[in-house]
């Protein structure tokens, strides 16, 4: 159950309408997902969150769009964010991810979690070769 209630008519607020219109234009879709509806309870928070998401996830960069979605999904798995796991897995599929790629992705996330736990438990010292500051 949510800790806030989404506004009944969020686009009645001009600031929310501007953000929702930008989401639609950026994504090329009329669909506004629940995240944005719920964040509309605070138009300033909605706007700042969307601006950051748009800047990092929607603008062309050195990482391709599917890779960005997979990174987001991996962090969401690590943080147990069910909503983001579903949202970013769906986005990765929309950007071309196949079932085989998803299976490989999950095996990597699982392996990373396991080895992270082992290394955190054992406290293995970091190899000097992995220290960017000493190998720059």
C-alpha positions in Angstrom: 0.0 0.0 0.0 1.3 3.4 -0.9 2.3 6.0 1.7 0.8 8.8 -0.4 -2.3 9.2 -2.5 -1.9 10.3 -6.1 -3.9 13.5 -7.0 -7.3 12.8 -8.5 -6.7 15.1 -11.5 -2.9 15.7 -11.5 -2.9 17.6 -14.8 -5.1 20.3 -13.3 -1.8 21.6 -11.8 0.0 23.4 -14.6 3.5 22.2 -13.5 2.3 18.6 -13.5 0.8 19.0 -16.9 4.0 20.3 -18.3 6.0 17.4 -16.9 3.4 14.8 -18.1 3.5 16.4 -21.5 7.3 16.2 -21.6 7.2 12.5 -20.5 4.8 11.8 -23.4 6.9 13.7 -25.9 10.2 12.1 -24.7 8.8 8.6 -24.7 6.6 9.0 -27.8 3.7 7.5 -25.9 0.6 8.7 -24.1 1.2 6.3 -21.3 2.1 7.9 -17.9 3.1 5.1 -15.5 2.2 5.0 -11.8 5.5 6.4 -10.6 4.8 9.8 -12.2 1.1 9.8 -11.0 2.2 9.2 -7.5 5.0 11.7 -7.5 2.5 14.3 -8.8 1.5 14.7 -5.1 4.5 17.0 -5.0 5.0 18.9 -8.3 8.5 20.0 -7.4 9.6 16.4 -6.6 7.9 15.2 -9.8 9.7 17.8 -11.9 13.2 17.3 -10.4 12.9 13.5 -10.6 11.7 13.5 -14.2 14.5 15.9 -15.2 17.1 13.6 -13.7 15.6 10.5 -15.3 15.3 12.2 -18.6 18.9 13.5 -18.5 20.4 10.1 -17.6 18.1 7.6 -19.2 16.7 9.3 -22.3 19.5 11.3 -23.7 22.0 9.6 -26.0 25.2 8.8 -24.3 28.1 6.3 -24.4 25.8 3.5 -23.2 23.1 2.2 -25.4 19.5 2.4 -24.1 19.1 -1.3 -23.4 22.3 -1.4 -21.4 21.1 1.6 -19.3 17.8 -0.3 -18.6 19.7 -3.5 -17.6 21.9 -1.5 -15.2 18.8 0.1 -13.7 17.1 -3.3 -13.4 20.2 -4.8 -11.8 20.4 -2.1 -9.2 16.7 -2.4 -8.6 17.1 -6.2 -8.0 19.9 -5.4 -5.5 17.6 -2.8 -3.8 14.5 -5.1 -3.9 12.5 -2.4 -5.8 9.7 -4.6 -7.3 8.2 -1.7 -9.3 11.6 -0.7 -10.9 12.5 -4.3 -11.6 9.2 -4.7 -13.6 9.4 -1.2 -15.2 13.0 -1.4 -16.4 12.8 -5.1 -17.5 9.8 -4.1 -19.6 11.8 -1.1 -21.0 14.8 -3.3 -21.8 12.5 -5.7 -23.6 11.0 -2.8 -25.5 14.5 -1.8 -26.5 15.2 -5.2 -28.0 16.2 -7.5 -25.1 15.6 -11.1 -25.9 14.7 -13.9 -23.5 18.2 -15.3 -23.9 19.7 -11.9 -23.0 17.4 -11.7 -20.0 18.5 -15.2 -18.8 22.2 -14.2 -19.2 21.5 -10.9 -17.4 19.9 -12.7 -14.5 22.8 -15.2 -14.3 25.3 -12.2 -14.1 23.2 -10.5 -11.4 23.0 -13.7 -9.4 26.7 -14.4 -9.8 27.6 -10.8 -8.7 25.4 -11.1 -5.7 27.0 -14.4 -4.6 30.5 -13.2 -5.1 29.8 -9.9 -3.5 28.6 -11.7 -0.4 31.6 -14.0 -0.4 34.0 -11.1 -0.7 32.2 -9.0 1.9 32.4 -12.0 4.3 36.0 -12.8 3.7 37.2 -9.2 3.3 39.6 -10.0 0.6 42.2 -7.2 0.1 41.9 -5.2 -3.2 44.6 -6.0 -5.7 46.9 -3.0 -6.4 46.2 -3.5 -10.1 42.5 -2.7 -9.5 43.3 0.7 -7.9 42.6 3.3 -10.6 44.5 6.0 -8.6 47.7 4.0 -8.6 47.4 2.8 -12.2 46.2 6.0 -13.9 
